[in-house]
Amino acid sequence: MGNALIGRYAKVTIGDDTIANIASYTLNESADELDASVFGSGGWGGSMPGQQKWRSSINGFLDPEDTTGQVAIKTAKRAGNKITDIRFYLDNTDYSCPDLTNDSGAGAYITAFEISPAVNNLIPVRFDVVGVGPVCDTY
């Protein structure tokens, strides 16, 4: 079966601080789709990849006392500040992050902060992240 990783070792950090009470995240790399259709192609369209981009959604439970994690992210969102030291860990050593080595302007912006309280549950929180520049991987 190869070396499958276990999700319970994942985490998201800002600098050296782990964001508290995070239960999951997604990290999505995609490319714009460019229309490359031409006359005489038998009625079939054509596409090519365009600009690369990445985004993430970080999900967990609200922790207003996590000043170096959740509060810092919410503050960056409201101020429109770029975060350059965010890391998305798969385990204790392997992660993805903005690729500052190949693009000194790389980073991430928080584009959404959402809470949705319910009477019978912990208060869920979601942060949407949009990447600027390339993403790097250590795995």
N, C-alpha and C positions, 0 to 999 in steps of 0.2 A: 504494500500500500504506500510506499514512499514515506516521506516525513511530513505528514499533515500537522498543522499548527493548531493549538487549542486556544480558542477565543478568550478564555478567562485570563490570559496573561497580557492581553492588549491594554493599552491606555493611551491617553492624549495628554501631552505636556505643553506648557509654555515655559521656555527656558528649562530650568531644573525642577519646576513645580508641576506635579501631576494635577490635572483638573479633577476635582472631587466628584464622586457620585455619577460617573459616566458609565453607562451600561452598553452602549454600542456606538459605532460610527460607520459611515460609508466614506470611501475615497474613490472618486470616479474620474478617470482620465478619458477624454473624448477629443474628437476633432470636428471642426465645422465640415459640413458636407457641401462640396462645390458641384454645381451642375456642369457636367462636361458633355452634355448631349450635343450631337451633331446631326446634320442632315444626312439622309441615306443610311441610317443605322437600323433599318428594318422595323422602326417603331419602338425600339428600345432606348430608354434614356441611359445616360452614363453619369457616374459620380466619381469624384476624387476627394481625398482628404485635404482639408485646408489647415487653418491654424489649430494647433494643439491647445488644450486647456484642461484644467482640473478644478474639481469642487469637492466639498465634503459636507456631510451633515453629522453633527455630534449630538447624541441623545443620552439622556439620563434623568436624574431627579434633582430638582432645584435645591441648591445649597447656598443661601445668601451669606453664609459665614466664610465661604471659600474665596477670600479676597484676592489670592494670587492666581486663581483659576477662573471660576464662573464669573465672579464680579469683574475681574480684569477683562474677560472677553466681552461682557456686556458694556463696559466702559469704552473699550476700543470700538465697538459697533456704534455707540452713540456719538463718539467723537470722529468717526470715519478714519481711525488710525490703522495703518498697516501693521500686521504682526509678522515678524520675520523669523521668530524662534519657535514656531509651533511644530510639534512632531506627532506623528500618528504611528504609535508602536504596535507591532504584531506580537511581540514578546518582550523580554527584557533587553534585547540588543538590536533587533531589526526594526527599522522604522522608515517612514517617508516624511519628507519635509520640503519646504521651498529650497530650490537649488541656488543658494547664494554663491557657490563656487563658480558656476557658469553664467550667472546673471545677478549682479549685485543689487538689482532692483526687485528681485523676487520677493514674494511674501504672500500674505493672505489677508483678505478683508472679511469681516463678519457682516453678512447681509441680512440676517434675520435672527431674532431672539423670540422664542415662543414658549409660553407656559400654558397649560390647560388643566387647572385643578378640577378634581372630581371628589365627591364626598367619600367615596370608598377606596381611595388610592393615594399613594404618594403623589406629589405634584411633579408631573413630567416637565422636562425642559428640552428644548432643541435649539441648537445654534447652526445656522447655515453659513458655510465658508466658501468663498470664491478665491481661487488661486490667481496670483499674478506671476507670470514668468514660469519657468520650468519647475518640475518637481523632481526630487532625487530619491533614490532608494538605497538602503544599505544591505539589502538582501539580494 
